[in-house]
Amino acid sequence: MKKKTVEIKNNTTATVETKNNTTEQVETKNETSESTETPVEDRIEKKKILFKSLWEKEYEYADVLVRMLQSFRKPLIEDVKSGNPTISMDQIETLFDGYDEILNLSWNLCGELKIIYNMYKQLKSVNLGDVFLKHVKEFDVYFKYCSRFVTANELLRDLNTNMKFRRYQNALLESTTLLKDDDYREVLRLPIYHIAEYDKILKELLENTAKYDPSYEMLEDSYEYIDELYLEMKEALKKEKKMDEILEIKKSIVNCPRSVVKPGRYLYRDFNNLIELPSHTPYRIVIFSDILLLAKWDRKMRKFVYHRVIYYKGLKVVDSVSKADPTLFSLLLLNPFTKKNFDIAPQNGRGRGRGQFAIGNNRTPPIRQMNNINNRNDSFSHALSRLFSWSFNQNITRIDLKAADVETQNQIVTLINKRISELHPPPFELLWPDPKDIYDVDIIKGIRNPVPANPDDIILDSYICNAIYHSFPKRLRIKRSLTLLYSLQNHGSSLNTFYERSNAGYGTAQVLAIKDDNDNIFGCFTAEPFKINNGFYGTGESFLFKVQKPKTLGRRKNFGIGRTRSKDSGMSDSGEAQHGEVKVFPWAKTNYLFINSNSEYVAVGSGQGKYGIWCDSQFQTGQSYPTETYHNECLAGTERFNIVNVELWTFTSQIEREFLKKRKSRFPTKFQKRS
C-alpha cells in the first residue's frame, strides 16, 4: 500500500509537473502572441499618423497655392492693367503656367484623403492606391511643370531686380511657413517640395503595410509612380542649382558674356590659382561640360577679366611640357580663327600678333582681303600668298600655364582630356526585334531579344546618333543603344500601326527619323510616345534635328585648306564628310506646341499654323516649315516633300527596365496615358 501511495503521489506530482509544463507553454505562447501583436498595433497607429499627415499637408499645400494666386498673381494682373506695368501678361502666364491645374488636383485630393483617414481611423479597409490611380492623368501636370521650371526660373531671376515685383513676393513669403528662407524662387519650388513629401510618406506607408494586405500592390504602384515623378522634379531642381553656379562664375569675371549662362551647360571645376608663362600673370580656367572659359588677372581692376571661350573640338592639352617641373602644361588652340571653335567671341577685337584675325575683330579676314585686293586691281599672286600665310602659319595658339601643384595639374589635364574624348564616342548600337522569334507573346514580337539591325535597311546610323546623343536627357544616357519599334518599309503605312507600336509600353522616350525622296534625313526626339490626342502635348525635352548634306569646297580643295581645317579642328572627318553636319534645334521656350497627332496626321513643333514636321495618315507626303517652338529651319530639302521611309526608335535601356519588372504596374510609366 505504501508503494501504491507513493506511486500515486508520484503520479500526482507528475501530473502536477505536466500541468506546470503546460501552463508554462501556454504562458510562452501568450508571450509570443503578444510580441507578434504589438508590432501590428504599432503599424496601425503609425499608418493612422501617416494618413493624417498626408491629408493635413495636402490641405496646407492647397491653402498656400490659393494665397499665392490671390496675393501674388492677382496684384500682378492688376498691375498689367495699370499705366506703368512692371510685367507683361505673357510673363505672368510663363510664371504661373500649370498652377490652376495643380490647385484643382490638390483640392480634389484633400477631400478624398480626408475620407481615407476617417475610414482607417474606424479600422475600415482602405486603398490609397485607388486615389492616386484615379487622378493619374491629372498628375501629368507635374511632369509638364518640370520642363517649364527652368524657363520660369530664368524669368523670375530677371524680374527680381524690380522693387515692386519683390514687394509682392516678400508679402507672400511672410504669409506662410511652407516656403523656406527668403529666396524669391521658393514660390516655384513649392510643387517640388510637395512631391518630395508624397514620396516620403508613401514610402513609410509601404514599409508599414504587410505584403499580404490587399492594398499592398496598389500602394507599391503608387509609390513607384510618385518616386519617378519626384526624381524628374529633383533633376529640374538640380539644373536650377547648376545654373546658379554658372551665374556666380559670370559675376566673378569682368566682361563675361551673358551667353555663357546656357540651359543644359554644367560646371565641372573652377581653377583660379594658375600662372601664365612667361608673363607670370594669374590665370583662371573654368571647365564646363561643352566649353572651356579662360580669364586673365587684371592688376588695375584686381579682378579676373574675360579672355576667351573655346569648344573642346578646337583644343589640345599637353601635360609633358617639362621634366624638371611637372606642374607645367600647355593648351593648344587649334585653328583659333574658325568660328566653329568658339562659343562666344572675345570682347576685344585686337589680334595677338601680325596676321592674326580674332573672332569679333573688325579687320577683314584674308579671303575678304583677297577680294578687296582684286577689286583694287592688285595682283592675284599677292592675295594668294596672304591666303597661304594665314592658312598654314597662324593655325595654332599656345598658352603655357603653371599649376599650384602636381595634383592640380593632373586634375586639369584629366578633365579636359575626358571632355575631348567624348567627341569621339564609341559606336552606337542599333537593334531591331528578332524576326525569327515568331512565338513571342509580346505586342511587338522579338522585342525581348533584339538583334543588330542591317545598316543598309535603316535610316539612322552611329554618326547621327552620336551627334544628337548629348541632346538627350541625362537619365537616358545610360546605354548607347536604340531599338526599332516601327518602320514604314517593314510595318506598312498605317498611322494606327504607328500609334500602336509607339504605345506598346517599351519606353516612353522615342526618336523619329524620316527620309525624303531627295535623300534628306531629319527627325525629332520626344519624351513621350505618339498617340491620338485632342490638342498639343509633350515636354520641353523634345527637339528637332536634320543632317545637312556635305558641301563641296570647289577650288579651295586644291589649295589644301579644306584638309588642313578638318585635321586641326578635331572633328570626325570621315563621318562629317560622308553625312554632313548634324544640326539640333532644341526648345526655344516661346510656346508649348510640341506634338499634335490624331487619326489624320502627326506633327511636331508649331507656330502660325505651320509645323516643323508634318506627315499625313499614310506616310506618303510631308511638310516642314520654320516654327516658333524650336526656331528651326526647313528640315527637308523643300517645304513639301515625299516620304521614302519613316522609323521610330526607343531606348534599349528602357525596354530592359520594363522586362526586369516582376509585375506590370497599374500606373502608366512617365507621360504614358492609360488607354
C-alpha positions in Angstrom: 0.0 0.0 0.0 2.8 2.3 0.7 4.3 1.7 -2.6 1.0 2.4 -4.2 0.5 5.6 -2.3 4.0 6.6 -3.2 3.3 5.7 -6.8 0.0 7.6 -6.7 1.8 10.5 -5.0 4.5 10.3 -7.7 1.8 10.2 -10.3 0.1 13.2 -8.9 3.3 15.0 -8.7 4.0 14.0 -12.2 0.6 15.3 -13.3 1.2 18.5 -11.4 4.5 18.8 -13.2 2.9 18.3 -16.6 0.3 20.8 -15.7 3.0 23.2 -14.8 4.7 22.5 -18.1 1.5 23.1 -20.0 0.9 26.3 -18.2 4.4 27.4 -18.9 3.9 26.5 -22.6 0.6 28.5 -22.6 2.4 31.4 -21.0 5.1 31.3 -23.6 2.5 31.1 -26.3 0.8 34.1 -24.9 4.1 36.0 -24.7 4.9 35.2 -28.3 1.4 36.1 -29.5 1.6 39.4 -27.6 5.1 40.1 -29.1 3.7 39.5 -32.6 0.6 41.5 -32.0 2.5 44.5 -30.7 4.2 45.4 -34.0 0.9 45.1 -35.8 -0.7 47.6 -33.4 2.3 49.8 -33.8 1.9 49.7 -37.6 -1.7 50.5 -37.4 -1.0 53.6 -35.2 1.9 54.6 -37.5 -0.4 54.4 -40.6 -3.0 56.5 -38.8 -0.4 59.2 -38.2 0.8 58.9 -41.9 -2.7 59.1 -43.3 -3.4 62.1 -41.1 -0.1 63.8 -42.1 -0.9 63.2 -45.8 -4.2 64.9 -45.6 -3.0 67.8 -43.4 0.0 68.5 -45.7 -2.3 68.4 -48.8 -4.7 70.9 -47.2 -1.8 73.2 -46.2 -0.3 72.9 -49.7 -3.7 73.9 -51.3 -4.0 76.8 -48.9 -0.6 78.2 -49.9 -1.5 77.8 -53.6 -4.6 79.8 -53.1 -2.7 82.5 -51.2 -0.1 82.6 -54.0 -2.6 83.1 -56.7 -4.5 85.7 -54.7 -1.7 87.7 -53.1 0.9 87.3 -55.8 -0.6 86.6 -59.3 -3.7 88.8 -58.9 -1.8 92.0 -58.0 0.5 91.4 -60.9 -2.5 91.1 -63.3 -4.0 94.3 -61.9 -0.6 95.9 -62.4 -0.6 95.0 -66.0 -3.8 96.9 -66.5 -2.3 100.0 -65.0 -0.5 102.6 -67.0 3.0 101.6 -65.9 3.2 97.8 -65.7 6.2 96.0 -64.2 5.5 92.8 -66.0 3.7 91.6 -69.2 0.8 89.2 -69.4 2.9 86.7 -71.3 5.5 86.7 -68.4 2.7 86.1 -65.9 1.5 83.1 -67.9 5.0 81.8 -68.0 5.5 82.1 -64.2 2.2 80.6 -63.2 1.6 78.1 -66.0 0.0 74.9 -64.7 -0.7 76.3 -61.2 -4.5 76.3 -61.7 -4.5 72.6 -62.7 -2.3 71.8 -59.7 -4.7 73.6 -57.4 -7.7 71.8 -58.7 -5.9 68.4 -58.3 -4.9 69.4 -54.7 -8.4 70.3 -53.7 -9.8 67.0 -55.1 -7.1 65.1 -53.2 -7.9 67.0 -49.9 -11.4 65.6 -49.8 -10.5 62.1 -50.8 -7.5 61.8 -48.4 -9.7 63.0 -45.5 -12.2 60.3 -46.3 -9.3 57.7 -46.4 -8.1 58.9 -43.0 -11.5 58.8 -41.3 -12.2 55.3 -42.7 -8.9 54.0 -41.5 -9.4 55.6 -38.1 -12.5 53.4 -37.8 -10.4 50.4 -38.7 -12.1 50.0 -42.1 -10.2 48.7 -45.1 -8.9 51.4 -47.4 -6.9 51.5 -50.6 -4.8 54.7 -51.0 -3.5 53.5 -54.4 -7.0 53.8 -55.9 -7.0 57.6 -55.1 -3.7 58.1 -57.0 -4.8 55.9 -59.9 -8.0 57.8 -60.2 -6.1 61.1 -60.7 -3.1 59.7 -62.6 -4.0 61.8 -65.7 -4.1 65.0 -63.7 -0.7 64.3 -62.2 0.8 64.8 -65.7 0.7 68.5 -65.0 3.6 67.9 -62.6 5.7 66.3 -65.4 5.0 69.2 -67.6 5.9 71.6 -64.8 9.4 70.1 -64.8 10.1 71.3 -68.3 8.7 74.8 -67.6 10.6 75.1 -64.3 13.9 76.3 -65.7 12.2 78.8 -68.0 10.2 80.3 -65.2 13.3 80.5 -63.0 15.2 82.5 -65.7 12.3 84.9 -66.0 12.0 85.2 -62.2 15.7 85.9 -61.9 15.4 88.8 -64.4 12.3 90.2 -62.7 13.9 90.1 -59.3 15.6 93.5 -60.0 12.2 95.2 -60.0 11.4 96.5 -56.5 7.6 96.5 -56.9 7.8 92.8 -58.0 9.9 92.0 -55.0 7.4 93.6 -52.7 4.6 91.3 -53.9 6.9 88.4 -53.4 8.0 89.3 -49.9 4.4 89.6 -48.8 3.8 86.0 -49.9 6.9 84.7 -48.3 6.0 86.2 -45.0 2.4 84.8 -45.1 3.4 81.1 -44.9 5.9 78.8 -43.2 5.9 76.3 -46.1 8.3 78.4 -48.1 11.8 78.2 -46.8 14.2 81.1 -46.2 13.7 84.4 -48.1 14.7 83.1 -51.5 12.4 84.6 -54.1 12.4 81.3 -56.1 10.8 79.4 -53.3 7.5 80.1 -54.9 8.4 78.0 -58.0 10.0 75.2 -55.8 6.8 74.6 -53.8 5.4 71.8 -56.1 8.8 70.1 -55.9 8.8 70.1 -52.1 5.2 68.8 -52.1 6.0 65.8 -54.3 9.0 65.1 -52.1 6.6 64.9 -49.1 4.4 62.5 -51.1 7.4 60.3 -51.9 8.5 60.2 -48.2 5.0 59.4 -46.8 4.2 56.8 -49.4 7.5 55.1 -48.7 6.7 54.9 -45.0 3.2 53.6 -45.6 4.6 50.9 -47.8 7.0 49.8 -45.1 4.2 49.6 -42.6 1.9 47.6 -44.8 2.1 43.8 -44.8 2.7 42.2 -48.2 -0.4 40.0 -47.8 -2.6 43.1 -47.4 -4.9 43.5 -50.4 -3.9 47.2 -50.8 -0.2 46.5 -50.9 0.2 46.1 -54.6 -1.7 49.3 -55.4 0.3 51.2 -52.8 3.5 49.9 -54.3 2.5 51.0 -57.7 1.6 54.4 -56.3 4.9 54.8 -54.7 6.8 53.8 -57.8 4.9 56.3 -59.9 5.3 59.2 -57.4 9.0 58.3 -56.9 9.6 58.5 -60.7 7.9 61.9 -60.7 10.0 63.0 -57.7 13.2 62.1 -59.4 12.2 64.0 -62.5 11.4 67.1 -60.4 14.6 66.7 -58.4 16.5 66.7 -61.7 14.9 70.0 -62.6 15.9 71.5 -59.3 19.4 70.2 -59.8 19.6 72.0 -63.2 18.5 75.2 -61.4 21.3 74.9 -58.9 23.8 74.3 -61.7 22.6 77.5 -63.4 23.2 79.4 -60.2 26.8 78.1 -60.1 27.4 79.4 -63.7 25.9 82.7 -62.8 28.3 83.1 -59.9 31.2 82.4 -62.3 29.8 85.0 -64.6 29.6 87.6 -61.9 33.1 87.0 -60.7 34.7 87.6 -64.2 34.6 91.1 -65.7 33.1 91.4 -69.2 32.0 87.8 -69.2 29.2 87.4 -71.8 25.7 86.6 -70.8 25.6 83.8 -73.3 27.9 81.8 -71.1 24.8 81.1 -68.9 23.1 78.5 -71.0 20.5 75.8 -70.0 22.0 72.3 -70.1 25.5 73.6 -69.5 27.2 72.1 -66.4 30.1 73.4 -64.4 32.8 70.8 -63.6 35.6 72.6 -62.0 37.0 76.1 -61.5 40.8 76.6 -61.2 41.8 80.1 -60.3 45.3 79.6 -59.0 47.2 79.2 -62.3 50.1 81.2 -63.7 50.5 82.1 -67.3 54.1 81.9 -68.7 56.3 83.8 -69.5 54.3 86.9 -68.2 53.6 85.3 -64.8 50.1 86.6 -64.9 47.5 84.9 -62.7 45.2 82.8 -64.9 41.9 81.1 -64.5 40.4 78.1 -66.2 36.7 77.2 -65.8 35.8 73.7 -67.2 32.2 73.4 -68.4 30.5 70.4 -70.0 30.9 71.8 -73.5 33.3 74.7 -73.4 36.4 76.0 -71.7 36.4 79.5 -70.2 39.7 81.4 -69.9 40.2 84.5 -67.9 43.3 86.7 -67.0 44.0 88.7 -63.9 43.9 92.5 -64.3 46.2 94.3 -61.8 44.4 97.6 -62.1 40.9 96.2 -61.5 42.2 93.4 -59.2 39.8 91.0 -60.8 39.8 88.3 -63.5 38.9 89.6 -66.9 37.3 87.5 -69.6 39.8 86.3 -72.2 38.1 83.7 -74.5 35.8 80.6 -74.7 36.8 77.5 -76.7 34.9 74.4 -77.7 36.8 71.2 -76.9 36.9 70.2 -80.6 39.4 73.0 -81.1 41.6 72.3 -78.1 44.5 70.0 -77.3 46.3 69.8 -73.9 50.0 68.9 -73.5 51.0 67.7 -70.0 54.6 66.6 -70.6 56.0 70.1 -71.1 59.0 69.9 -68.8 60.6 67.0 -67.0 62.1 69.4 -64.4 58.8 70.9 -63.5 55.8 68.5 -63.7 53.3 71.3 -62.8 53.7 72.8 -66.3 51.2 72.1 -69.1 50.1 73.8 -72.3 46.8 74.5 -74.1 47.0 74.3 -77.9 44.1 76.2 -79.6 43.8 74.6 -83.0 42.7 76.9 -85.8 41.6 79.5 -83.3 40.2 81.8 -86.0 37.5 79.4 -87.1 34.1 80.5 -85.7 33.1 76.9 -85.1 35.7 76.6 -82.3 34.3 79.5 -80.4 31.0 79.7 -78.5 31.4 83.4 -77.7 33.6 85.9 -79.4 36.3 87.6 -77.3 35.4 91.0 -76.1 38.4 92.9 -77.5 38.9 92.9 -81.3 42.7 93.3 -81.2 44.7 90.4 -82.6 47.7 88.9 -80.9 50.4 89.4 -83.5 50.7 90.2 -87.1 48.4 88.3 -89.4 46.1 87.0 -86.7 42.3 87.7 -87.0 40.5 87.0 -83.7 36.7 86.4 -83.7 34.9 89.7 -83.4 37.8 91.6 -85.0 36.9 94.4 -87.2 39.8 93.7 -89.5 38.9 92.0 -92.7 39.8 88.3 -92.9 42.3 87.2 -95.6 39.7 85.9 -98.0 37.8 89.1 -97.9 41.1 91.0 -98.2 41.9 88.9 -101.3 38.6 90.1 -102.8 39.4 93.7 -101.9 42.8 93.3 -103.4 41.2 92.0 -106.6 38.8 94.9 -106.6 41.8 97.3 -106.3 43.3 95.5 -109.3 46.2 94.1 -107.2 48.0 91.0 -108.4 46.4 87.6 -107.7 49.8 86.2 -106.6 49.9 88.7 -103.7 46.4 87.7 -102.5 47.3 84.1 -102.8 50.4 84.4 -100.7 48.5 86.2 -98.0 45.9 83.4 -98.0 48.6 80.7 -97.7 50.3 82.7 -94.9 47.1 82.9 -92.9 46.1 79.3 -93.5 49.3 77.5 -92.7 51.4 79.7 -90.4 48.7 81.0 -88.0 46.8 77.9 -87.1 47.9 77.2 -83.6 47.9 79.4 -80.5 49.8 78.1 -77.5 49.1 79.0 -73.8 51.8 77.8 -71.3 50.5 77.5 -67.8 51.8 76.5 -64.4 49.6 74.9 -61.7 50.0 75.3 -58.0 51.0 71.6 -57.5 51.1 68.3 -59.4 47.7 67.2 -58.2 46.0 70.3 -59.7 47.8 69.8 -63.0 46.7 66.2 -63.2 43.1 67.2 -62.4 43.0 69.9 -65.1 44.6 67.6 -67.8 42.4 64.7 -66.9 39.1 66.7 -67.0 39.9 68.4 -70.3 41.1 65.1 -71.9 37.9 63.4 -70.7 35.7 66.1 -72.4 37.8 65.9 -75.6 37.5 62.1 -75.7 33.7 62.4 -75.7 34.0 64.0 -79.1 35.0 60.5 -80.4 32.4 58.3 -78.7 32.1 54.5 -79.2 29.8 53.3 -82.0 26.1 53.4 -81.3 24.2 50.1 -81.1 21.2 50.0 -83.4 18.9 46.9 -82.9 15.6 45.7 -84.1 13.3 42.9 -82.9 14.4 39.3 -83.8 12.4 38.3 -86.9 12.9 34.6 -86.1 11.1 34.9 -82.7 7.6 34.2 -84.0 6.4 32.6 -80.8 6.9 35.7 -78.7 3.8 36.7 -76.8 4.8 40.4 -76.5 2.9 43.1 -78.5 6.0 43.6 -80.7 7.3 40.1 -81.4 11.0 39.6 -80.9 11.4 42.8 -78.8 12.6 40.9 -75.8 15.8 39.7 -77.5 16.6 42.3 -80.2 19.4 41.6 -82.8 21.7 44.1 -84.6 19.9 45.9 -87.4 21.0 45.7 -91.0 22.7 49.1 -91.7 21.5 49.1 -95.3 17.8 48.8 -94.3 17.7 51.7 -91.7 17.9 55.5 -91.8 19.8 56.1 -88.6 23.4 55.2 -88.1 26.1 55.6 -85.4 27.3 59.0 -86.7 23.8 60.6 -86.5 23.0 59.0 -83.1 26.3 60.2 -81.6 25.7 63.7 -82.9 22.4 64.0 -81.1 23.4 61.9 -78.1 24.3 64.9 -75.8 20.9 66.5 -76.6 19.1 63.5 -74.9 18.1 64.0 -71.3 20.8 62.8 -68.9 18.6 60.0 -67.5 18.6 58.3 -70.9 22.4 58.4 -71.5 22.8 55.0 -69.7 23.5 52.9 -72.8 24.4 53.9 -76.4 21.7 51.7 -77.9 18.4 52.2 -79.7 15.8 49.6 -80.7 13.5 49.9 -83.7 9.8 50.0 -82.9 8.3 50.9 -86.2 9.5 51.1 -89.8 7.4 52.2 -92.8 9.1 49.6 -95.0 8.6 46.8 -92.6 5.3 47.5 -90.9 3.2 49.3 -93.6 2.0 52.9 -93.9 -0.8 52.8 -91.4 -0.9 55.6 -88.8 -2.8 53.3 -86.4 0.0 50.7 -86.5 2.5 53.6 -85.8 0.5 54.6 -82.7 0.0 51.0 -81.6 3.7 50.2 -81.7 4.6 53.6 -80.2 2.3 53.0 -77.2 3.2 49.3 -76.7 4.9 50.1 -73.4 8.5 49.6 -74.3 9.8 53.0 -73.4 8.3 56.5 -73.4 11.2 58.5 -74.9 11.5 57.9 -78.6 13.4 59.1 -81.7 11.5 59.7 -85.0 13.6 59.6 -88.2 12.4 60.5 -91.7 14.0 60.2 -95.1 12.5 62.0 -98.1 12.8 61.5 -101.9 15.9 63.8 -102.1 17.8 61.6 -99.5 17.4 64.3 -96.8 17.4 62.8 -93.3 15.8 64.6 -90.4 13.6 63.8 -87.4 12.9 64.6 -83.7 13.2 63.3 -80.2 10.1 63.2 -77.9 10.0 62.4 -74.2 6.6 60.6 -74.5 5.1 58.2 -77.1 2.9 59.4 -80.0 -0.8 58.9 -79.6 -4.2 60.1 -80.8 -4.8 63.2 -78.8 -7.0 66.3 -78.9 -4.6 69.2 -78.9 -0.9 69.5 -78.3 1.1 67.5 -75.7 4.8 66.9 -74.9 7.6 68.5 -73.0 10.5 70.9 -73.5 12.9 68.0 -73.6 11.9 67.3 -77.2 14.0 68.7 -80.1 14.3 68.6 -83.9 17.3 67.6 -85.9 18.5 67.4 -89.5 21.5 66.1 -91.4 22.9 68.6 -93.8 24.4 67.2 -97.0 28.1 67.7 -97.2 29.1 70.8 -99.2 31.8 70.8 -101.8 34.6 73.2 -101.3 35.2 73.8 -105.0 38.7 75.2 -106.0 39.7 75.7 -102.3 40.3 72.0 -102.1 43.2 72.4 -104.5 44.9 74.7 -102.0 44.7 72.1 -99.3 42.9 74.4 -97.0 39.9 72.0 -96.5 42.2 69.2 -95.4 44.1 71.4 -93.0 41.0 72.7 -91.3 39.4 69.3 -90.9 42.5 67.9 -89.4 43.1 70.8 -87.0 39.6 71.3 -85.8 39.5 67.8 -84.3 36.1 66.9 -85.9 35.1 63.5 -87.0 36.4 63.7 -90.6 35.1 60.6 -92.3 31.6 60.9 -90.6 31.1 64.5 -91.4 32.5 64.2 -94.9 30.1 61.3 -95.6 27.0 62.7 -93.9 27.5 66.4 -93.4 26.9 68.4 -90.2 24.0 67.3 -87.9 22.0 70.3 -86.7 19.9 70.1 -83.5 17.1 72.6 -82.8 16.1 72.5 -79.0 13.0 74.0 -77.5 13.1 77.8 -77.9 10.8 78.4 -74.9 8.4 80.6 -76.9 5.4 78.3 -76.8 4.3 74.8 -75.7 3.2 73.4 -79.1 5.3 70.3 -79.0 3.3 67.3 -80.5 0.0 67.3 -82.3 -1.2 63.9 -83.5 -4.6 62.4 -84.5 -6.1 59.9 -86.9 -5.3 62.2 -89.9 -1.7 63.4 -89.3 1.2 63.5 -86.9 3.1 66.8 -86.4 5.9 68.1 -84.2 6.5 71.8 -83.4 4.2 74.6 -84.5 3.7 78.3 -84.9 1.5 80.5 -87.0 -0.4 77.4 -88.3 2.7 75.7 -89.7 4.6 72.6 -88.4 8.3 71.7 -88.1 7.4 68.1 -89.1 4.1 67.1 -90.6 3.2 63.7 -92.1 -0.1 62.5 -93.5 -2.0 59.5 -92.4 -0.4 57.2 -95.0 3.2 58.5 -94.6 3.3 59.5 -98.2 3.7 63.2 -98.1 5.0 65.7 -95.5 5.7 69.3 -94.8 8.4 71.2 -92.9 8.5 74.9 -92.0 10.3 77.1 -89.6 8.4 77.2 -86.2 8.3 79.3 -83.1 8.6 76.2 -80.9 12.1 75.2 -81.9 13.3 78.2 -84.1 14.2 75.6 -86.7 14.8 76.0 -90.4 13.2 73.8 -93.0 14.3 70.3 -92.2 13.8 68.7 -95.6 15.1 69.9 -99.0 11.8 71.6 -99.7 8.8 72.7 -97.6 6.7 69.9 -99.2 8.3 66.5 -99.8 7.6 62.9 -100.5 8.4 60.4 -97.8 10.6 57.4 -98.6 10.9 55.8 -95.1 9.9 56.6 -91.5 11.4 54.9 -88.4 10.5 55.1 -84.7 13.2 54.1 -82.2 13.2 53.7 -78.4 16.0 53.4 -75.9 17.1 49.8 -75.3 17.7 50.6 -71.6 14.0 51.4 -71.2 13.0 48.1 -72.8 15.3 46.2 -70.5 13.9 48.0 -67.5 10.3 47.2 -68.4 11.2 43.5 -68.7 13.0 43.5 -65.4 9.8 44.4 -63.6 8.4 41.4 -61.8 4.9 42.7 -62.0 3.4 45.1 -64.5 2.4 48.4 -62.8 -1.2 49.5 -62.9 0.2 53.1 -63.3 1.4 54.2 -66.7 5.1 55.0 -66.9 6.0 58.6 -67.2 3.7 60.5 -69.6 2.1 57.3 -70.9 -1.7 57.6 -70.8 -4.0 54.7 -70.0 -6.0 53.6 -73.0 
